[in-house]
Amino acid sequence: MQYMFDWDYLPAWVRNYSLKLAGAVLILFLGWIATRLLVGPLRRVLARSRLDVSLASFLVHSVRTAILLFVLVAVLQQFGLETTSLLTLLGTAGLAVVLSLQGSLANFASGLMVLAFRTVRVGDFIEVGDVRGRVSEMLPFHIVIETFDNQRITVPNTLLTTGPVRNNTYLPARCVQWTLSIGAGDDLDTVKAALLGRLQADARIHKEPPPRIYVQEWTQDKRTLAVTAWSATADYLAVQQELLEELGKCVEAAHRPSRGH
């Protein structure tokens, strides 16, 4: 028996689904309005509060995700899929859903742990595996890292809880270290005094703990000096990069007279 479409029902069918489509579009529009009216002000309120920046970023993105899920369910319901039916479907396929989303759920749980223990915060300079840069965003399932050469890298939250993470800016001060070589015939005390004087003349170098200069390696043709000093974490990179040349000039100036004999 050949199935024949009853064209008499076409106008009613078009009218019915046109209303449903219009309702779905209206729901999407209202969801977009709700996102603009809720997420933006929430971000500004949290920015003015004393709440941690990382936690504020996490909350804002979680609210946006909740709104999107609510809109999605409302649209499905608009097309005739009842909420109870959706819950029943999810319950029936619960095991498959859990297995397929276990990676995402693990990332979400890891994000909560990172926020709770504050191992990483927005603005921190961290190293995770071979990724190195500043944390610009903390999202429910991953963090965003911006590198020195202006690359944007996403790192799953599970990597922050299942492996080592080096947070270079968590503590207020850091120890800067340089390695310099001098000749075997150079006056060791003169070189050390010159290096110490240059370090003490820089306002970024902390007085306590004081700078240290010691021989790291002693061979027949050279002496290798290790120079350490403490500075504020915010000045660490600048101090390390800028003072290397200055300390090298101090070494050359200190042993130049001995070469003239």
C-alpha positions in Angstrom: 0.0 0.0 0.0 1.5 3.3 -1.1 1.6 6.0 1.5 -0.1 9.2 0.3 0.5 12.5 2.0 -2.7 14.3 3.0 -2.1 17.8 1.5 -5.2 19.0 3.4 -3.1 19.0 6.6 -0.2 20.9 5.1 -1.5 24.4 6.0 -2.1 23.3 9.6 1.3 21.5 9.8 3.1 24.6 8.4 1.2 26.8 10.8 2.0 24.6 13.8 5.7 24.3 13.2 6.0 27.9 12.2 4.7 28.8 15.6 7.1 26.4 17.2 10.0 27.8 15.2 9.0 31.3 16.1 8.9 30.3 19.8 12.3 28.7 19.5 13.7 31.8 18.0 12.1 33.9 20.7 13.6 31.7 23.4 17.1 32.0 21.8 16.7 35.8 21.6 15.6 35.9 25.3 18.6 33.7 26.2 20.9 36.0 24.4 19.4 39.0 26.2 19.7 37.2 29.6 23.3 36.4 28.9 24.0 40.1 28.1 22.0 41.3 31.1 23.3 38.8 33.7 26.9 37.8 32.7 28.2 41.3 31.9 26.9 42.9 35.2 28.0 39.9 37.2 31.5 40.2 35.8 31.7 43.9 36.8 30.3 43.2 40.3 32.8 40.5 40.9 35.6 42.6 39.6 34.7 45.3 42.1 34.4 42.8 45.0 37.2 41.3 47.0 36.6 37.9 45.4 39.6 36.2 43.9 40.0 36.9 40.2 40.3 33.2 39.4 37.1 32.3 41.2 35.3 35.3 39.7 36.3 34.1 36.2 35.2 30.6 37.0 31.8 31.8 38.3 31.1 34.0 35.3 31.8 31.2 32.8 29.7 28.7 34.9 26.7 31.1 34.8 27.0 31.5 31.1 27.1 27.7 30.6 24.0 27.3 32.9 22.1 29.8 30.8 23.0 28.1 27.6 21.9 24.7 28.9 18.6 26.2 30.1 18.0 27.7 26.7 18.8 24.4 25.0 16.3 22.5 27.1 13.7 25.2 26.5 14.1 25.0 22.7 13.9 21.2 22.7 10.7 21.4 24.8 9.3 24.0 22.4 9.6 21.4 19.6 7.7 18.9 21.6 10.4 17.1 23.6 9.1 17.2 27.2 11.5 17.8 30.0 10.5 14.6 31.7 11.1 12.7 28.4 14.6 14.3 28.2 15.4 13.3 31.8 14.2 9.8 31.1 16.3 9.6 28.0 19.3 10.8 29.9 18.7 8.4 32.7 18.5 5.5 30.3 21.7 6.5 28.6 23.3 7.6 31.8 26.2 5.1 31.7 27.1 6.0 28.1 26.9 9.7 28.9 29.1 9.4 32.0 31.7 7.3 30.0 31.7 9.8 27.1 31.9 12.8 29.4 34.3 11.4 32.0 37.2 13.5 30.7 35.1 16.7 30.9 33.8 15.8 34.3 37.4 15.2 35.5 38.4 18.6 34.1 35.5 20.2 35.9 36.4 18.6 39.2 40.0 19.5 38.8 39.0 23.1 38.1 37.1 23.1 41.4 40.2 21.7 43.2 42.5 24.3 41.7 40.1 27.1 42.8 39.8 25.6 46.3 43.5 25.2 46.9 44.5 28.3 44.9 47.4 26.5 43.3 47.0 28.7 40.2 45.4 32.1 39.8 44.7 34.5 36.9 47.9 36.5 36.3 50.3 33.8 37.6 53.3 32.9 35.4 53.3 29.1 35.4 55.0 26.1 33.6 52.9 23.0 32.8 54.8 20.4 30.9 56.4 22.2 28.0 53.9 25.1 28.2 55.1 28.3 29.8 53.3 31.6 30.1 50.8 33.8 32.0 47.4 32.5 33.0 44.8 34.9 31.4 41.6 32.9 32.0 40.3 30.1 34.2 37.4 28.3 32.7 35.3 25.3 34.0 37.2 22.8 31.9 40.5 24.4 31.1 42.8 27.4 31.6 44.1 29.8 29.0 47.8 30.6 29.0 49.4 33.4 27.0 53.1 32.9 26.2 55.9 35.5 25.8 55.7 35.3 22.0 52.0 36.0 22.2 50.5 32.6 21.7 47.3 31.5 23.3 47.3 27.9 24.6 44.5 26.0 26.4 45.5 23.5 29.1 43.0 21.0 30.5 42.5 21.4 34.3 43.4 17.7 34.9 47.0 18.6 34.0 47.1 21.0 37.0 46.1 18.3 39.5 47.7 15.1 38.1 51.2 16.5 37.3 53.8 19.0 38.5 53.0 22.7 38.0 55.7 25.3 38.5 54.2 28.6 39.7 56.9 31.2 39.2 54.9 34.1 40.7 53.1 32.5 43.6 55.6 33.8 46.2 56.5 37.5 46.7 60.2 37.1 46.2 62.5 35.0 44.1 66.2 34.1 44.0 68.1 35.2 40.9 71.2 33.3 39.9 74.0 34.0 37.4 77.1 31.9 36.5 80.2 33.8 35.6 83.8 32.6 34.7 87.1 34.2 35.5 90.7 33.3 34.6 92.8 31.3 37.0 95.2 34.2 37.4 92.5 36.8 38.2 92.2 38.2 41.7 89.2 36.4 43.2 88.6 38.8 46.0 88.7 41.8 43.7 86.2 40.3 41.3 83.9 39.3 44.2 84.0 42.8 45.7 83.2 44.3 42.3 80.2 42.0 41.8 78.9 42.6 45.3 79.2 46.4 44.8 77.2 46.3 41.6 74.5 44.2 43.1 74.2 46.4 46.2 73.9 49.5 43.9 70.7 48.1 42.3 67.6 49.2 44.2 65.7 46.0 43.0 68.1 43.7 44.9 66.9 42.9 48.4 69.2 43.7 51.3 67.9 40.6 53.2 68.8 37.9 52.4 72.1 39.5 51.2 73.6 38.6 47.8 76.0 35.6 47.8 79.0 35.0 45.6 80.9 31.7 45.8 83.1 29.5 43.7 81.0 26.8 42.0 83.8 25.1 40.0 87.6 25.3 40.3 89.8 24.1 37.5 93.4 24.8 36.4 92.5 27.4 33.7 89.4 29.1 35.2 87.1 29.6 38.2 83.3 29.5 37.9 81.4 31.8 40.2 77.8 31.5 41.2 76.1 34.8 42.0 72.8 34.8 43.8 70.5 37.6 44.9 66.9 38.1 45.9 64.4 40.4 44.2 60.6 40.9 44.1 58.9 38.4 41.9 57.6 41.2 39.6 61.3 42.2 38.9 62.7 38.8 38.6 63.0 38.5 34.8 64.2 42.1 34.3 66.8 41.7 37.0 68.0 38.4 35.6 68.3 39.7 32.0 69.6 43.2 32.6 72.2 42.5 35.3 73.9 39.7 33.4 75.6 42.1 31.1 76.4 44.5 34.0 78.0 41.7 36.1 79.9 40.6 33.1 81.4 44.1 32.6 82.3 44.1 36.3 84.3 40.9 35.8 86.1 42.3 32.8 86.9 45.5 34.6 88.1 43.8 37.7 90.6 41.4 36.0 91.8 43.9 33.3 94.6 45.4 35.4 96.0 42.0 36.2 96.4 41.3 32.4 98.4 44.4 32.0 101.3 43.1 34.1 
